[in-house]
Amino acid sequence: MVEEEVLRCIQIGLVCVQENVEDRPTTEAVALMLATTTMEIPQPEKPNYFYAKFLGGTASEPTITQSSTINQVTLSAINGR
């Protein structure tokens, strides 16, 4: 039971971070999805962190422009192309 609830919350979270705003549910819809287990949750298209080339259609890695390490903790600023 708990595992199903966790998976449901993860799926709702993935739907909320869709790349296209039009694909994301409204706040009202999210509240309804969280409140009931009978409502079907749409399948997310692709993760928001997915990068693709416009012409080639292949995934590319993000460009790391700045990195610094302090006290064994590394912070990186990632900028898209």
Distance bins in CASP14 RR format, pairs under 12 A and 6 or more apart:
PFRMAT RR
TARGET T0000
AUTHOR 0000-0000-0000
RMODE 2
METHOD distances of the structure
MODEL  1
1 7 0 0 0 0 0 1 0 0 0 0 0
1 8 0 0 0 0 0 1 0 0 0 0 0
1 37 0 0 0 0 1 0 0 0 0 0 0
2 8 0 0 0 0 0 1 0 0 0 0 0
2 9 0 0 0 0 0 1 0 0 0 0 0
3 9 0 0 0 0 0 1 0 0 0 0 0
3 10 0 0 0 0 0 1 0 0 0 0 0
4 10 0 0 0 0 0 1 0 0 0 0 0
4 11 0 0 0 0 0 1 0 0 0 0 0
4 37 0 0 0 0 1 0 0 0 0 0 0
4 41 0 0 0 0 0 1 0 0 0 0 0
5 11 0 0 0 0 0 1 0 0 0 0 0
5 12 0 0 0 0 0 1 0 0 0 0 0
5 33 0 0 0 0 0 1 0 0 0 0 0
5 34 0 0 0 0 1 0 0 0 0 0 0
5 36 0 0 0 0 0 1 0 0 0 0 0
5 37 0 0 0 0 1 0 0 0 0 0 0
6 12 0 0 0 0 0 1 0 0 0 0 0
6 13 0 0 0 0 0 1 0 0 0 0 0
7 13 0 0 0 0 0 1 0 0 0 0 0
7 14 0 0 0 0 0 1 0 0 0 0 0
7 37 0 0 0 0 0 1 0 0 0 0 0
7 41 0 0 0 0 0 1 0 0 0 0 0
8 14 0 0 0 0 0 1 0 0 0 0 0
8 15 0 0 0 0 0 1 0 0 0 0 0
8 30 0 0 0 0 0 1 0 0 0 0 0
8 33 1 0 0 1 0 0 0 0 0 0 0
8 34 0 0 0 0 1 0 0 0 0 0 0
8 35 0 0 0 0 0 1 0 0 0 0 0
8 36 0 0 0 0 0 1 0 0 0 0 0
8 37 1 0 0 1 0 0 0 0 0 0 0
8 38 0 0 0 0 0 1 0 0 0 0 0
8 39 0 0 0 0 1 0 0 0 0 0 0
8 40 0 0 0 0 0 1 0 0 0 0 0
8 41 1 0 0 1 0 0 0 0 0 0 0
9 15 0 0 0 0 0 1 0 0 0 0 0
9 16 0 0 0 0 0 1 0 0 0 0 0
9 30 0 0 0 0 0 1 0 0 0 0 0
9 33 0 0 0 0 1 0 0 0 0 0 0
9 34 1 0 0 1 0 0 0 0 0 0 0
9 37 0 0 0 0 0 1 0 0 0 0 0
9 41 0 0 0 0 1 0 0 0 0 0 0
10 16 0 0 0 0 0 1 0 0 0 0 0
10 17 0 0 0 0 0 1 0 0 0 0 0
10 41 0 0 0 0 0 1 0 0 0 0 0
10 44 0 0 0 0 0 1 0 0 0 0 0
10 47 0 0 0 0 0 1 0 0 0 0 0
11 17 0 0 0 0 0 1 0 0 0 0 0
11 25 0 0 0 0 0 1 0 0 0 0 0
11 30 0 0 0 0 0 1 0 0 0 0 0
11 33 0 0 0 0 1 0 0 0 0 0 0
11 34 0 0 0 0 0 1 0 0 0 0 0
11 39 0 0 0 0 0 1 0 0 0 0 0
11 40 0 0 0 0 0 1 0 0 0 0 0
11 41 1 0 1 0 0 0 0 0 0 0 0
11 42 0 0 0 0 1 0 0 0 0 0 0
11 43 0 0 0 0 1 0 0 0 0 0 0
11 44 1 0 0 1 0 0 0 0 0 0 0
12 18 0 0 0 0 0 1 0 0 0 0 0
12 24 0 0 0 0 0 1 0 0 0 0 0
12 25 0 0 0 0 1 0 0 0 0 0 0
12 27 0 0 0 0 0 1 0 0 0 0 0
12 29 0 0 0 0 1 0 0 0 0 0 0
12 30 1 0 0 1 0 0 0 0 0 0 0
12 31 0 0 0 0 0 1 0 0 0 0 0
12 32 0 0 0 0 0 1 0 0 0 0 0
12 33 1 0 1 0 0 0 0 0 0 0 0
12 34 1 0 0 1 0 0 0 0 0 0 0
12 35 0 0 0 0 0 1 0 0 0 0 0
12 36 0 0 0 0 0 1 0 0 0 0 0
12 37 0 0 0 0 0 1 0 0 0 0 0
12 39 0 0 0 0 1 0 0 0 0 0 0
12 40 0 0 0 0 0 1 0 0 0 0 0
12 41 1 0 1 0 0 0 0 0 0 0 0
12 42 0 0 0 0 1 0 0 0 0 0 0
12 43 0 0 0 0 0 1 0 0 0 0 0
12 44 0 0 0 0 1 0 0 0 0 0 0
13 24 0 0 0 0 1 0 0 0 0 0 0
13 25 0 0 0 0 1 0 0 0 0 0 0
13 30 0 0 0 0 1 0 0 0 0 0 0
13 33 0 0 0 0 1 0 0 0 0 0 0
13 34 0 0 0 0 1 0 0 0 0 0 0
13 41 0 0 0 0 1 0 0 0 0 0 0
13 42 0 0 0 0 0 1 0 0 0 0 0
13 44 0 0 0 0 1 0 0 0 0 0 0
13 47 0 0 0 0 0 1 0 0 0 0 0
13 48 0 0 0 0 0 1 0 0 0 0 0
14 23 0 0 0 0 0 1 0 0 0 0 0
14 24 0 0 0 0 0 1 0 0 0 0 0
14 25 0 0 0 0 0 1 0 0 0 0 0
14 30 0 0 0 0 0 1 0 0 0 0 0
14 33 0 0 0 0 0 1 0 0 0 0 0
14 41 0 0 0 0 1 0 0 0 0 0 0
14 42 0 0 0 0 1 0 0 0 0 0 0
14 43 0 0 0 0 1 0 0 0 0 0 0
14 44 1 0 1 0 0 0 0 0 0 0 0
14 45 0 0 0 0 1 0 0 0 0 0 0
14 46 0 0 0 0 1 0 0 0 0 0 0
14 47 1 0 0 1 0 0 0 0 0 0 0
14 48 0 0 0 0 1 0 0 0 0 0 0
14 49 0 0 0 0 0 1 0 0 0 0 0
14 50 0 0 0 0 0 1 0 0 0 0 0
15 23 1 0 0 1 0 0 0 0 0 0 0
15 24 1 0 0 1 0 0 0 0 0 0 0
15 25 1 0 1 0 0 0 0 0 0 0 0
15 26 0 0 0 0 0 1 0 0 0 0 0
15 29 0 0 0 0 1 0 0 0 0 0 0
15 30 0 0 0 0 1 0 0 0 0 0 0
15 33 0 0 0 0 1 0 0 0 0 0 0
15 34 0 0 0 0 0 1 0 0 0 0 0
15 39 0 0 0 0 0 1 0 0 0 0 0
15 40 0 0 0 0 0 1 0 0 0 0 0
15 41 1 0 0 1 0 0 0 0 0 0 0
15 42 1 0 1 0 0 0 0 0 0 0 0
15 43 0 0 0 0 1 0 0 0 0 0 0
15 44 1 0 1 0 0 0 0 0 0 0 0
15 45 0 0 0 0 1 0 0 0 0 0 0
15 46 0 0 0 0 0 1 0 0 0 0 0
15 47 0 0 0 0 0 1 0 0 0 0 0
15 48 0 0 0 0 0 1 0 0 0 0 0
16 23 0 0 0 0 1 0 0 0 0 0 0
16 24 1 0 1 0 0 0 0 0 0 0 0
16 25 1 0 0 1 0 0 0 0 0 0 0
16 26 0 0 0 0 0 1 0 0 0 0 0
16 27 0 0 0 0 1 0 0 0 0 0 0
16 29 0 0 0 0 1 0 0 0 0 0 0
16 30 1 0 0 1 0 0 0 0 0 0 0
16 31 0 0 0 0 0 1 0 0 0 0 0
16 33 0 0 0 0 1 0 0 0 0 0 0
16 34 0 0 0 0 0 1 0 0 0 0 0
16 41 0 0 0 0 0 1 0 0 0 0 0
16 42 0 0 0 0 0 1 0 0 0 0 0
16 44 0 0 0 0 1 0 0 0 0 0 0
16 47 0 0 0 0 0 1 0 0 0 0 0
16 48 0 0 0 0 1 0 0 0 0 0 0
17 23 0 0 0 0 1 0 0 0 0 0 0
17 24 1 0 0 1 0 0 0 0 0 0 0
17 25 0 0 0 0 0 1 0 0 0 0 0
17 30 0 0 0 0 0 1 0 0 0 0 0
17 44 1 0 0 1 0 0 0 0 0 0 0
17 45 0 0 0 0 0 1 0 0 0 0 0
17 46 0 0 0 0 0 1 0 0 0 0 0
17 47 1 0 0 1 0 0 0 0 0 0 0
17 48 1 0 1 0 0 0 0 0 0 0 0
17 49 0 0 0 0 1 0 0 0 0 0 0
17 50 0 0 0 0 0 1 0 0 0 0 0
18 24 1 0 1 0 0 0 0 0 0 0 0
18 25 0 0 0 0 1 0 0 0 0 0 0
18 42 0 0 0 0 1 0 0 0 0 0 0
18 43 0 0 0 0 0 1 0 0 0 0 0
18 44 1 0 0 1 0 0 0 0 0 0 0
18 45 1 0 0 1 0 0 0 0 0 0 0
18 46 0 0 0 0 1 0 0 0 0 0 0
18 47 0 0 0 0 1 0 0 0 0 0 0
18 48 1 0 0 1 0 0 0 0 0 0 0
18 49 0 0 0 0 0 1 0 0 0 0 0
18 50 0 0 0 0 0 1 0 0 0 0 0
19 44 0 0 0 0 1 0 0 0 0 0 0
19 45 1 0 0 1 0 0 0 0 0 0 0
19 46 1 0 0 1 0 0 0 0 0 0 0
19 47 0 0 0 0 1 0 0 0 0 0 0
19 48 1 0 1 0 0 0 0 0 0 0 0
19 49 0 0 0 0 1 0 0 0 0 0 0
19 50 1 0 0 1 0 0 0 0 0 0 0
19 51 0 0 0 0 0 1 0 0 0 0 0
19 52 0 0 0 0 1 0 0 0 0 0 0
20 44 0 0 0 0 0 1 0 0 0 0 0
20 45 1 0 0 1 0 0 0 0 0 0 0
20 46 0 0 0 0 1 0 0 0 0 0 0
20 48 0 0 0 0 1 0 0 0 0 0 0
20 50 0 0 0 0 0 1 0 0 0 0 0
21 48 0 0 0 0 0 1 0 0 0 0 0
22 45 0 0 0 0 0 1 0 0 0 0 0
23 29 0 0 0 0 0 1 0 0 0 0 0
23 42 0 0 0 0 1 0 0 0 0 0 0
23 43 0 0 0 0 0 1 0 0 0 0 0
23 44 1 0 0 1 0 0 0 0 0 0 0
23 45 1 0 0 1 0 0 0 0 0 0 0
23 46 0 0 0 0 1 0 0 0 0 0 0
23 48 0 0 0 0 0 1 0 0 0 0 0
24 30 0 0 0 0 1 0 0 0 0 0 0
24 42 0 0 0 0 0 1 0 0 0 0 0
24 44 0 0 0 0 1 0 0 0 0 0 0
24 45 0 0 0 0 0 1 0 0 0 0 0
24 48 0 0 0 0 1 0 0 0 0 0 0
25 31 0 0 0 0 1 0 0 0 0 0 0
25 32 0 0 0 0 1 0 0 0 0 0 0
25 33 1 0 0 1 0 0 0 0 0 0 0
25 34 0 0 0 0 0 1 0 0 0 0 0
25 39 0 0 0 0 0 1 0 0 0 0 0
25 40 0 0 0 0 0 1 0 0 0 0 0
25 41 0 0 0 0 1 0 0 0 0 0 0
25 42 1 0 0 1 0 0 0 0 0 0 0
25 44 0 0 0 0 0 1 0 0 0 0 0
26 32 0 0 0 0 1 0 0 0 0 0 0
26 33 0 0 0 0 0 1 0 0 0 0 0
27 33 0 0 0 0 0 1 0 0 0 0 0
27 34 0 0 0 0 0 1 0 0 0 0 0
28 34 0 0 0 0 0 1 0 0 0 0 0
28 35 0 0 0 0 0 1 0 0 0 0 0
28 39 0 0 0 0 0 1 0 0 0 0 0
29 35 0 0 0 0 0 1 0 0 0 0 0
29 36 0 0 0 0 0 1 0 0 0 0 0
29 39 0 0 0 0 1 0 0 0 0 0 0
29 40 0 0 0 0 0 1 0 0 0 0 0
29 41 0 0 0 0 1 0 0 0 0 0 0
29 42 0 0 0 0 1 0 0 0 0 0 0
30 36 0 0 0 0 0 1 0 0 0 0 0
30 39 0 0 0 0 0 1 0 0 0 0 0
30 41 0 0 0 0 1 0 0 0 0 0 0
30 42 0 0 0 0 0 1 0 0 0 0 0
31 39 0 0 0 0 0 1 0 0 0 0 0
32 38 0 0 0 0 0 1 0 0 0 0 0
32 39 1 0 1 0 0 0 0 0 0 0 0
32 40 0 0 0 0 0 1 0 0 0 0 0
32 41 0 0 0 0 0 1 0 0 0 0 0
33 39 1 0 1 0 0 0 0 0 0 0 0
33 40 0 0 0 0 1 0 0 0 0 0 0
33 41 1 0 1 0 0 0 0 0 0 0 0
33 42 0 0 0 0 1 0 0 0 0 0 0
34 41 0 0 0 0 0 1 0 0 0 0 0
44 50 0 0 0 0 0 1 0 0 0 0 0
46 52 0 0 0 0 1 0 0 0 0 0 0
46 59 0 0 0 0 0 1 0 0 0 0 0
47 59 0 0 0 0 0 1 0 0 0 0 0
49 59 0 0 0 0 0 1 0 0 0 0 0
49 61 0 0 0 0 0 1 0 0 0 0 0
49 62 0 0 0 0 1 0 0 0 0 0 0
49 78 0 0 0 0 1 0 0 0 0 0 0
49 80 0 0 0 0 0 1 0 0 0 0 0
50 57 0 0 0 0 0 1 0 0 0 0 0
50 58 0 0 0 0 0 1 0 0 0 0 0
50 59 1 0 0 1 0 0 0 0 0 0 0
50 60 0 0 0 0 0 1 0 0 0 0 0
50 61 0 0 0 0 0 1 0 0 0 0 0
50 62 0 0 0 0 0 1 0 0 0 0 0
51 57 0 0 0 0 0 1 0 0 0 0 0
51 58 0 0 0 0 1 0 0 0 0 0 0
51 59 1 0 1 0 0 0 0 0 0 0 0
51 60 1 0 1 0 0 0 0 0 0 0 0
51 61 1 0 0 1 0 0 0 0 0 0 0
51 62 1 0 1 0 0 0 0 0 0 0 0
51 63 0 0 0 0 1 0 0 0 0 0 0
51 78 0 0 0 0 1 0 0 0 0 0 0
51 79 0 0 0 0 0 1 0 0 0 0 0
51 80 1 0 0 1 0 0 0 0 0 0 0
51 81 0 0 0 0 1 0 0 0 0 0 0
52 58 1 0 0 1 0 0 0 0 0 0 0
52 59 1 0 1 0 0 0 0 0 0 0 0
52 60 1 0 0 1 0 0 0 0 0 0 0
52 61 0 0 0 0 0 1 0 0 0 0 0
52 62 0 0 0 0 0 1 0 0 0 0 0
52 80 0 0 0 0 0 1 0 0 0 0 0
52 81 0 0 0 0 0 1 0 0 0 0 0
53 59 0 0 0 0 1 0 0 0 0 0 0
53 60 1 0 1 0 0 0 0 0 0 0 0
53 61 0 0 0 0 0 1 0 0 0 0 0
53 80 0 0 0 0 0 1 0 0 0 0 0
53 81 0 0 0 0 1 0 0 0 0 0 0
54 60 0 0 0 0 0 1 0 0 0 0 0
54 81 0 0 0 0 1 0 0 0 0 0 0
60 80 0 0 0 0 1 0 0 0 0 0 0
60 81 1 0 0 1 0 0 0 0 0 0 0
61 78 0 0 0 0 1 0 0 0 0 0 0
61 80 0 0 0 0 0 1 0 0 0 0 0
61 81 0 0 0 0 0 1 0 0 0 0 0
62 76 0 0 0 0 1 0 0 0 0 0 0
62 77 0 0 0 0 0 1 0 0 0 0 0
62 78 1 0 1 0 0 0 0 0 0 0 0
62 79 1 0 0 1 0 0 0 0 0 0 0
62 80 1 0 1 0 0 0 0 0 0 0 0
62 81 0 0 0 0 1 0 0 0 0 0 0
63 76 0 0 0 0 0 1 0 0 0 0 0
63 77 0 0 0 0 0 1 0 0 0 0 0
63 78 1 0 0 1 0 0 0 0 0 0 0
63 79 1 0 1 0 0 0 0 0 0 0 0
63 80 1 0 1 0 0 0 0 0 0 0 0
63 81 1 0 0 1 0 0 0 0 0 0 0
64 74 0 0 0 0 0 1 0 0 0 0 0
64 75 0 0 0 0 0 1 0 0 0 0 0
64 76 1 0 1 0 0 0 0 0 0 0 0
64 77 1 0 0 1 0 0 0 0 0 0 0
64 78 1 0 1 0 0 0 0 0 0 0 0
64 79 0 0 0 0 1 0 0 0 0 0 0
64 80 0 0 0 0 1 0 0 0 0 0 0
65 76 0 0 0 0 1 0 0 0 0 0 0
65 77 1 0 1 0 0 0 0 0 0 0 0
65 78 1 0 0 1 0 0 0 0 0 0 0
65 79 1 0 1 0 0 0 0 0 0 0 0
65 80 0 0 0 0 1 0 0 0 0 0 0
65 81 0 0 0 0 0 1 0 0 0 0 0
66 74 0 0 0 0 0 1 0 0 0 0 0
66 75 0 0 0 0 1 0 0 0 0 0 0
66 76 1 0 0 1 0 0 0 0 0 0 0
66 77 1 0 1 0 0 0 0 0 0 0 0
66 78 0 0 0 0 1 0 0 0 0 0 0
66 79 0 0 0 0 1 0 0 0 0 0 0
67 73 0 0 0 0 0 1 0 0 0 0 0
67 74 1 0 0 1 0 0 0 0 0 0 0
67 75 1 0 0 1 0 0 0 0 0 0 0
67 76 1 0 1 0 0 0 0 0 0 0 0
67 77 1 0 0 1 0 0 0 0 0 0 0
67 78 0 0 0 0 1 0 0 0 0 0 0
68 74 1 0 0 1 0 0 0 0 0 0 0
68 75 1 0 1 0 0 0 0 0 0 0 0
68 76 0 0 0 0 1 0 0 0 0 0 0
68 77 0 0 0 0 1 0 0 0 0 0 0
69 75 1 0 0 1 0 0 0 0 0 0 0
69 76 0 0 0 0 1 0 0 0 0 0 0
END
